[in-house]
Amino acid sequence: MTPTVKAILANYESDSPGVKANLARILMHGRLGGTGKLVILPVDQGFEHGPARSFSVNPAAYDPHYHFQLAIDAGLSAYAAPLGMIEAGAATFAGQIPTILKVNSSNSWATAINQALTGSVEDALRLGCSAIGFTIYPGSDDVFAMMEQIREMSDHAKAVGIATVIWSYPRGGKLSKEGELALDVGAYAAHMAALLGAHIIKVKLPSDHIEQKDAKKAYDGFDSSTQAKRVAHVVQSCFDGRRIVVFSGGAAKGADAVFQDARDIRDGGGNGSIIGRNTFQRPRADALAMLDKLVGIYKGEE
């Protein structure tokens, strides 16, 4: 184990050796192992957007084994997916890459800004997962029930030595569409995830917009002119960098934009990228080339 990983694990002062061992599995795995940086492949888009919207552009991606193998061949830190996707490759790929079981999910038809529980801590144990993943929607009228759900599930997970990842995506309530990506809102959402006991926090890259009227004074004079500075503020909001923070790849975009996002995350002190559609919707060779370059960026090679 590297000094960098030891220093990260030391920030989790209340956690058991089991939880820290599972965090170490993720932090020490793949081509970024030991650096404190992560690239994670998440494939929960079939639930969120439907199979055709997610996979038809690259039909090989309908097969769950495709995603396991892509993450392994690219030397990634972990693979995150809902129950059925992980079950479909659990035996074939056992022990080859750390897995994160996404335990709640939504769909594109829902009118409520909420998610259903679609997996359990027992499933994560049975499948050998290193962590559970859970989405909350700060701003939604249903977020308080979601907070109570993850408090209970995270407590159970910690008791059996499994880490917790929280996807914290502001949405609903009085938030405008622009406000969902606002700097103040994103930092607040990340801080909520830290307060809920997340070991790894997943948020979207923030814009330089300030949404909350009551927060504007606090941001007077704050330099949010670059994405790297905005990333640094989100990291600061997660207990001054005492929690692992990774940033979503978001909607499909050009390769150059993906690479610049990674540079900004790196330069802002973020721990890495959790990137799905921007890789698996490309042909396999192109996805591997993109992931290779992302790893190089986080290694400081470019």
KAURLIN-V241000 format. One record per helix or strand of 3 or more residues. SS is the DSSP state (alpha for helix, beta for strand). FROM is the first residue (numbers start at 1). LEN is the number of residues. Records with the same first field share a line. If there is no record, write none. Layout:
# KAURLIN-V241000
SS=FROM-LEN  FROM-LEN
This chain:
# KAURLIN-V241000
alpha=3-8  17-11  45-5  51-12  64-10  83-5  121-6  143-17  178-4  183-13  213-3  217-3  227-11  255-13  277-4  284-15
beta=38-6  78-5  99-4  131-6  163-6  200-4  244-5  272-3
